Amino acid sequence: MTTFAELGLAPDILRALDDMGYATPTPIQEQVIPLALQGGDILGAAQTGTGKTAAFALPLLQRLLPFANTGTSPAKHPIRALILTPTRELAIQVEESVKAYCKHIPLRSLVVYGGVSINTQIPILKTGVEILVATPGRLLDHVQNKTLMLNQVNTLVLDEADRMLDMGFMPDLKRIVALLPAQRVNMMFSATFPEEIRKLADSILNNPTFIEVARNATAVTVTQVVHPVHHERKRALLTHLIKTRDLKQVLVFTGTKLGCNRLANELNKLGLHADAIHGDKTQQERIKALDAFKAGTLRVLVATDVAARGIDIEALPFVVNYDLPHNAEDYVHRIGRTGRAGVKGEAISLVSESETRYLKDIEKLIGTPLEPTIVPGFEPGVADVPAYASRPQRIERQAEERPIEYPVERPAEQVAAPALERSAPRAQRPASRDALFDSPYVPSAAPATPPAANRQLSRKPVAALFRSPVKPESSEQ
Ligand code: AMP
């Protein structure tokens, strides 16, 4: 097994890795570090959780070692490396990692992002920093204010480039790249490679080496479980799963900010400590919720895709797709929050009838079918509004629970299948489609090894399960 020392990293960097408890390089690190140390451009196909931050940050730091100094003059600390990320959360995490990696090296780093006062960032920029981690919009604010100079940047990293394009940062990226010296090293990482990403890579990278984490060599080990359920029963099923499986730290994705707030409120009412993060929350609120979640004092964090992007939580065991994403690539990003750096994780998707088409897109993208597991008491054809409920009660409940139809951002594209393990453990799966309706659900805290990735499953389409109403045996909340 290769060691970090064998990859050619300097002793001060090795010491920091030792402090952090990194014993051996992950596959992406093993491939990227030697190439990046030589100064070649890199195009990396890797999702979060594979160790890609260290893959680009360690060689970047090593190449800055000759410039490391303890001088006080700002002129001795120009910005030499620029790392761009799509979200503040990811920017914060990347900079935290960079800081930890250069613990024993006198190189300075800073993170700048929008949504907070620019004035607190300016004094630190004035003192000089070698490594700047930034979201594109705030970086351009600083450029406009003349509070930073980019003319000495010798390394550019674009992290989660696909998400930057999704979020409309293309014009900002072009403006930023135009401000950088032509002579520089470029590294670009993306989980997916649609046409626009390839075009962006062509325009920025110079004869790059393409590095892809092999499908099964990845650090990501995510077991994927799909529970078909009537849309009105989703909240009850989520509550049931959290309680019966005693899930202690769950990241739950919803499709809208409204749904996110509402679900967090409802879970709290049901006695499950939950908070919401989405784009309308202030940065302080987001950081507070995230910190509580990381510390384990908040049991359920309900999030939208944008807010959760890049969240890095050591050994996050469970991710729940309360609403399936309409864009299949978002599914890959979501479930990449768990199973990070070799720790096993489980991604649970609650799929209602109207979402089965999105499930198909997801299966196409990841290149493997996801076999449904029905949870007894939550059979897909059955709503939870009891027949004896009064008409106003039923109408109110149905209006409250109606699934929200939001526009598809863009069509899901057929791209290189991401590195994921597949589906629920076999032992948990019903043998036949009839058995789907009477097999006991056996929750597993530690999922068994999933079966071979390419096995073709013959099964009833998930959509068909919604057409056979079955009376629930129990109705738990
Ligand atoms: P990333 O994909 O860069 O977001 O990294 C995911 C997680 O893996 C982070 O918590 C890192 O600190 C951790 N990590 C990265 N590289 C290693 C390594 N070689 N050994 C152990 N943990 C690592």
Residues whose N, C-alpha, C, O or C-beta is under 5 A from the ligand:
A	BS01	AMP	G21 Y22 A23 T24 P25 T26 Q47 T48 G49 T50 G51 K52 T53 A54 D312 R340 A341
